[in-house]
Amino acid sequence: MQLIPSLDLMQGRLVRLRHGDPKQATFYDMEPEDWVGQLAEAGARRIHLVDLDGAFGRPLQGRFTRFPARFPEIHFQLGGGLRDRAAIEGVLDLGFDAVVGTLAVEQPASLKGLSGHRVIAALDLKGDRIVTRGWQAPSACASTDVFEALLTLGFNRALVTDVSRDGTLEGPGIEAAAWVAREGFLVQASGGIKELGDLLPLAKVPGVVGAISGKALMEGFIPLDDPRLRAALEGSL
């Protein structure tokens, strides 16, 4: 079980949304590069980046492109607005893992040939329904049909967000993560993490290999000087 810090950027600034709603945004007065540097010093090995401008239909933010070269010790994964094959291949070429949501759900066949450890399906759940397009639209496809299509194509890594818990610090969506893991995915669970203790029940779920946290780290609920943090970031808590 590895703790994976998350950075959401909108309008070039660090931000957290509550329930994925851009009208419930909290901006943070720190430079994204400075925060990544602090996380690297604390022991981060993987960081999840979200381009919220891209998720809501605007162009990819250029400042993301510098991160892999500036912090070679960190493995970055990037999602938000990767809605065609060219966009996915572009971020792969830059050295990121690609986190693909809307396209993976609505047109999984378009990803044929891209399977492997560098493409992660973003499965964002409201109850038993997958939502897409920046969490604004419920998928017309049954969730189990989406799971089957992705697994058939060789995509077995999934970032699972319980949207009802995102940005709430109310604890992780264990049921959502466990459901997707039972279907055959290796799951990164996202949403609701408040403290390192929240990782323990997730670590007991077969197939859940990571937990993503943004707000808890940025607001100090998980202090960077906690002696357990390095082990969590390295995946050995």
C-alpha positions as a Markdown table, in Angstrom:
| # | Residue | x | y | z |
|---|---|---|---|---|
| 1 | Met | 0.0 | 0.0 | 0.0 |
| 2 | Gln | 1.5 | 3.3 | -1.2 |
| 3 | Leu | 0.4 | 6.8 | -0.3 |
| 4 | Ile | 0.3 | 8.8 | -3.5 |
| 5 | Pro | 0.1 | 12.6 | -3.0 |
| 6 | Ser | -2.2 | 14.4 | -5.4 |
| 7 | Leu | -1.9 | 17.9 | -6.9 |
| 8 | Asp | -4.9 | 19.5 | -8.7 |
| 9 | Leu | -4.1 | 22.6 | -10.8 |
| 10 | Met | -6.6 | 25.1 | -12.1 |
| 11 | Gln | -5.7 | 28.4 | -13.7 |
| 12 | Gly | -2.1 | 27.6 | -12.9 |
| 13 | Arg | -2.7 | 27.3 | -9.2 |
| 14 | Leu | -3.0 | 24.6 | -6.6 |
| 15 | Val | -6.6 | 23.9 | -5.8 |
| 16 | Arg | -8.9 | 21.3 | -4.2 |
| 17 | Leu | -12.5 | 20.8 | -5.1 |
| 18 | Arg | -15.2 | 19.4 | -2.9 |
| 19 | His | -17.2 | 16.6 | -4.6 |
| 20 | Gly | -15.4 | 17.6 | -7.9 |
| 21 | Asp | -17.4 | 20.8 | -8.0 |
| 22 | Pro | -15.5 | 23.8 | -9.5 |
| 23 | Lys | -17.9 | 26.1 | -7.6 |
| 24 | Gln | -16.5 | 24.6 | -4.3 |
| 25 | Ala | -12.8 | 25.3 | -4.9 |
| 26 | Thr | -10.2 | 26.1 | -2.3 |
| 27 | Phe | -7.0 | 27.7 | -3.8 |
| 28 | Tyr | -3.7 | 27.4 | -2.0 |
| 29 | Asp | -1.0 | 30.1 | -1.9 |
| 30 | Met | 2.0 | 27.9 | -2.7 |
| 31 | Glu | 3.8 | 27.3 | -6.0 |
| 32 | Pro | 3.1 | 23.8 | -7.3 |
| 33 | Glu | 6.8 | 23.2 | -8.0 |
| 34 | Asp | 7.7 | 24.1 | -4.4 |
| 35 | Trp | 5.1 | 21.7 | -3.0 |
| 36 | Val | 6.4 | 18.9 | -5.2 |
| 37 | Gly | 9.8 | 19.6 | -3.9 |
| 38 | Gln | 8.6 | 19.3 | -0.3 |
| 39 | Leu | 6.9 | 16.0 | -1.1 |
| 40 | Ala | 10.0 | 14.7 | -2.8 |
| 41 | Glu | 12.1 | 15.6 | 0.3 |
| 42 | Ala | 9.5 | 13.8 | 2.5 |
| 43 | Gly | 10.0 | 10.6 | 0.4 |
| 44 | Ala | 7.3 | 10.7 | -2.3 |
| 45 | Arg | 8.0 | 8.1 | -5.0 |
| 46 | Arg | 4.8 | 8.7 | -7.1 |
| 47 | Ile | 2.6 | 11.8 | -7.5 |
| 48 | His | -0.8 | 12.1 | -9.1 |
| 49 | Leu | -1.4 | 15.3 | -11.1 |
| 50 | Val | -4.8 | 16.5 | -12.2 |
| 51 | Asp | -5.2 | 19.1 | -14.9 |
| 52 | Leu | -8.6 | 20.5 | -13.9 |
| 53 | Asp | -8.6 | 23.0 | -16.8 |
| 54 | Gly | -8.2 | 20.0 | -19.1 |
| 55 | Ala | -10.9 | 18.1 | -17.2 |
| 56 | Phe | -13.4 | 20.9 | -17.8 |
| 57 | Gly | -12.5 | 21.2 | -21.5 |
| 58 | Arg | -9.7 | 23.8 | -21.6 |
| 59 | Pro | -6.1 | 23.2 | -22.8 |
| 60 | Leu | -3.5 | 21.2 | -20.9 |
| 61 | Gln | -1.5 | 23.4 | -18.6 |
| 62 | Gly | 2.1 | 23.7 | -19.8 |
| 63 | Arg | 3.7 | 23.9 | -16.4 |
| 64 | Phe | 3.0 | 20.2 | -15.8 |
| 65 | Thr | 5.4 | 19.3 | -18.6 |
| 66 | Arg | 8.5 | 20.3 | -16.6 |
| 67 | Phe | 7.9 | 18.0 | -13.7 |
| 68 | Pro | 9.4 | 14.7 | -14.9 |
| 69 | Ala | 12.6 | 16.3 | -15.9 |
| 70 | Arg | 12.9 | 18.5 | -12.8 |
| 71 | Phe | 12.1 | 15.6 | -10.3 |
| 72 | Pro | 13.5 | 12.5 | -11.9 |
| 73 | Glu | 13.2 | 10.5 | -8.7 |
| 74 | Ile | 9.4 | 10.8 | -8.8 |
| 75 | His | 7.1 | 8.8 | -11.0 |
| 76 | Phe | 4.3 | 11.1 | -12.1 |
| 77 | Gln | 0.9 | 10.2 | -13.4 |
| 78 | Leu | -1.3 | 12.8 | -15.1 |
| 79 | Gly | -5.0 | 13.0 | -15.7 |
| 80 | Gly | -7.6 | 15.5 | -16.8 |
| 81 | Gly | -8.8 | 16.1 | -20.3 |
| 82 | Leu | -7.0 | 13.3 | -22.0 |
| 83 | Arg | -9.9 | 12.6 | -24.4 |
| 84 | Asp | -8.2 | 11.5 | -27.5 |
| 85 | Arg | -5.4 | 9.1 | -28.4 |
| 86 | Ala | -3.0 | 11.9 | -29.4 |
| 87 | Ala | -3.4 | 13.6 | -26.0 |
| 88 | Ile | -2.6 | 10.3 | -24.2 |
| 89 | Glu | 0.4 | 9.6 | -26.4 |
| 90 | Gly | 1.6 | 13.2 | -25.8 |
| 91 | Val | 1.7 | 12.8 | -22.0 |
| 92 | Leu | 3.3 | 9.3 | -22.3 |
| 93 | Asp | 6.0 | 10.9 | -24.5 |
| 94 | Leu | 6.7 | 13.5 | -21.8 |
| 95 | Gly | 7.4 | 10.8 | -19.3 |
| 96 | Phe | 4.1 | 10.6 | -17.4 |
| 97 | Asp | 1.8 | 7.7 | -16.8 |
| 98 | Ala | -1.6 | 8.6 | -18.4 |
| 99 | Val | -4.7 | 8.5 | -16.3 |
| 100 | Val | -7.6 | 8.2 | -18.7 |
| 101 | Gly | -11.2 | 8.7 | -17.7 |
| 102 | Thr | -13.9 | 9.8 | -20.2 |
| 103 | Leu | -12.3 | 8.1 | -23.2 |
| 104 | Ala | -11.6 | 4.8 | -21.3 |
| 105 | Val | -15.3 | 4.7 | -20.2 |
| 106 | Glu | -17.0 | 5.9 | -23.4 |
| 107 | Gln | -14.7 | 4.6 | -26.1 |
| 108 | Pro | -12.4 | 1.9 | -24.6 |
| 109 | Ala | -11.7 | 0.3 | -28.0 |
| 110 | Ser | -10.0 | 3.6 | -29.0 |
| 111 | Leu | -7.2 | 2.7 | -26.5 |
| 112 | Lys | -6.4 | -0.6 | -28.2 |
| 113 | Gly | -2.6 | -1.1 | -28.2 |
| 114 | Leu | -1.9 | 1.3 | -25.3 |
| 115 | Ser | -2.4 | -1.2 | -22.6 |
| 116 | Gly | 0.4 | -1.7 | -20.1 |
| 117 | His | 1.6 | -0.3 | -16.9 |
| 118 | Arg | 1.7 | 3.3 | -18.1 |
| 119 | Val | -2.0 | 3.8 | -18.8 |
| 120 | Ile | -4.4 | 3.9 | -15.8 |
| 121 | Ala | -8.2 | 3.9 | -16.2 |
| 122 | Ala | -9.9 | 6.5 | -14.0 |
| 123 | Leu | -13.1 | 5.1 | -12.7 |
| 124 | Asp | -15.0 | 7.8 | -10.9 |
| 125 | Leu | -18.0 | 6.5 | -9.0 |
| 126 | Lys | -21.2 | 8.0 | -7.7 |
| 127 | Gly | -22.8 | 5.1 | -6.0 |
| 128 | Asp | -22.7 | 2.3 | -8.6 |
| 129 | Arg | -22.5 | 4.6 | -11.6 |
| 130 | Ile | -19.4 | 5.9 | -13.3 |
| 131 | Val | -19.3 | 9.6 | -14.0 |
| 132 | Thr | -17.2 | 11.3 | -16.7 |
| 133 | Arg | -16.4 | 14.7 | -18.2 |
| 134 | Gly | -15.0 | 16.2 | -15.0 |
| 135 | Trp | -17.6 | 14.2 | -13.0 |
| 136 | Gln | -20.4 | 16.2 | -14.6 |
| 137 | Ala | -22.1 | 13.4 | -16.6 |
| 138 | Pro | -23.1 | 9.9 | -15.6 |
| 139 | Ser | -22.0 | 7.2 | -18.0 |
| 140 | Ala | -24.7 | 5.7 | -20.2 |
| 141 | Cys | -22.9 | 2.3 | -19.9 |
| 142 | Ala | -23.3 | -0.1 | -17.0 |
| 143 | Ser | -20.2 | 0.0 | -14.8 |
| 144 | Thr | -19.7 | -3.8 | -15.1 |
| 145 | Asp | -19.7 | -3.5 | -18.9 |
| 146 | Val | -17.0 | -0.8 | -18.7 |
| 147 | Phe | -14.9 | -3.0 | -16.4 |
| 148 | Glu | -15.2 | -6.0 | -18.8 |
| 149 | Ala | -14.3 | -3.9 | -21.8 |
| 150 | Leu | -11.2 | -2.5 | -20.2 |
| 151 | Leu | -10.0 | -5.8 | -18.8 |
| 152 | Thr | -10.5 | -7.5 | -22.2 |
| 153 | Leu | -8.2 | -4.9 | -23.8 |
| 154 | Gly | -5.5 | -5.5 | -21.1 |
| 155 | Phe | -6.1 | -2.5 | -18.8 |
| 156 | Asn | -6.0 | -3.8 | -15.3 |
| 157 | Arg | -4.9 | -0.7 | -13.4 |
| 158 | Ala | -7.6 | 1.7 | -12.1 |
| 159 | Leu | -7.7 | 4.9 | -10.1 |
| 160 | Val | -11.0 | 4.6 | -8.3 |
| 161 | Thr | -12.6 | 7.8 | -6.8 |
| 162 | Asp | -15.6 | 7.8 | -4.6 |
| 163 | Val | -16.8 | 11.2 | -5.7 |
| 164 | Ser | -19.1 | 11.6 | -2.6 |
| 165 | Arg | -16.0 | 11.6 | -0.4 |
| 166 | Asp | -13.6 | 13.6 | -2.6 |
| 167 | Gly | -12.2 | 16.6 | -0.6 |
| 168 | Thr | -14.3 | 15.8 | 2.5 |
| 169 | Leu | -11.7 | 14.2 | 4.8 |
| 170 | Glu | -14.4 | 11.8 | 5.9 |
| 171 | Gly | -12.5 | 8.6 | 5.3 |
| 172 | Pro | -11.9 | 6.5 | 2.2 |
| 173 | Gly | -14.5 | 4.9 | 0.0 |
| 174 | Ile | -13.6 | 1.4 | 0.9 |
| 175 | Glu | -16.6 | -0.2 | -0.7 |
| 176 | Ala | -16.0 | 1.5 | -4.1 |
| 177 | Ala | -12.3 | 0.5 | -4.1 |
| 178 | Ala | -13.1 | -3.1 | -3.1 |
| 179 | Trp | -15.8 | -3.5 | -5.7 |
| 180 | Val | -13.5 | -2.5 | -8.6 |
| 181 | Ala | -10.7 | -4.6 | -7.1 |
| 182 | Arg | -12.9 | -7.7 | -7.0 |
| 183 | Glu | -13.6 | -7.2 | -10.8 |
| 184 | Gly | -9.9 | -7.8 | -11.4 |
| 185 | Phe | -8.2 | -4.4 | -11.2 |
| 186 | Leu | -5.2 | -3.2 | -9.3 |
| 187 | Val | -6.7 | -0.2 | -7.6 |
| 188 | Gln | -5.5 | 3.2 | -6.4 |
| 189 | Ala | -8.2 | 4.5 | -4.0 |
| 190 | Ser | -9.0 | 8.2 | -4.0 |
| 191 | Gly | -11.3 | 10.4 | -1.9 |
| 192 | Gly | -11.7 | 11.0 | 1.8 |
| 193 | Ile | -8.2 | 10.2 | 3.2 |
| 194 | Lys | -7.6 | 12.3 | 6.3 |
| 195 | Glu | -4.9 | 10.5 | 8.2 |
| 196 | Leu | -2.3 | 7.8 | 7.8 |
| 197 | Gly | -4.6 | 5.5 | 9.8 |
| 198 | Asp | -7.1 | 5.6 | 6.9 |
| 199 | Leu | -4.6 | 3.5 | 4.8 |
| 200 | Leu | -4.9 | 0.5 | 7.1 |
| 201 | Pro | -8.4 | -0.7 | 6.2 |
| 202 | Leu | -7.6 | -0.1 | 2.5 |
| 203 | Ala | -4.4 | -2.1 | 2.8 |
| 204 | Lys | -6.5 | -5.1 | 3.9 |
| 205 | Val | -8.5 | -5.1 | 0.7 |
| 206 | Pro | -7.0 | -7.5 | -1.9 |
| 207 | Gly | -6.1 | -5.6 | -5.1 |
| 208 | Val | -5.9 | -2.2 | -3.5 |
| 209 | Val | -2.3 | -1.1 | -4.0 |
| 210 | Gly | -2.3 | 2.6 | -3.4 |
| 211 | Ala | -4.2 | 5.5 | -1.8 |
| 212 | Ile | -4.3 | 9.0 | -3.2 |
| 213 | Ser | -4.4 | 12.1 | -0.9 |
| 214 | Gly | -4.3 | 15.8 | -1.7 |
| 215 | Lys | -6.1 | 17.9 | 0.9 |
| 216 | Ala | -4.9 | 16.0 | 3.9 |
| 217 | Leu | -1.3 | 16.6 | 3.0 |
| 218 | Met | -1.7 | 20.2 | 1.9 |
| 219 | Glu | -3.6 | 21.2 | 5.0 |
| 220 | Gly | -1.4 | 19.4 | 7.5 |
| 221 | Phe | -3.8 | 16.6 | 8.6 |
| 222 | Ile | -1.0 | 14.3 | 7.5 |
| 223 | Pro | 2.2 | 16.3 | 8.6 |
| 224 | Leu | 5.3 | 16.0 | 6.4 |
| 225 | Asp | 7.3 | 15.4 | 9.6 |
| 226 | Asp | 5.3 | 12.4 | 10.7 |
| 227 | Pro | 7.9 | 9.7 | 11.2 |
| 228 | Arg | 5.5 | 7.2 | 9.5 |
| 229 | Leu | 5.1 | 9.2 | 6.4 |
| 230 | Arg | 8.2 | 8.2 | 4.5 |
| 231 | Ala | 7.3 | 4.5 | 4.9 |
| 232 | Ala | 3.8 | 5.3 | 3.5 |
| 233 | Leu | 5.1 | 7.2 | 0.6 |
| 234 | Glu | 7.6 | 4.4 | -0.2 |
| 235 | Gly | 4.8 | 1.8 | 0.0 |
| 236 | Ser | 6.1 | 0.1 | 3.1 |
| 237 | Leu | 3.8 | 1.4 | 5.9 |
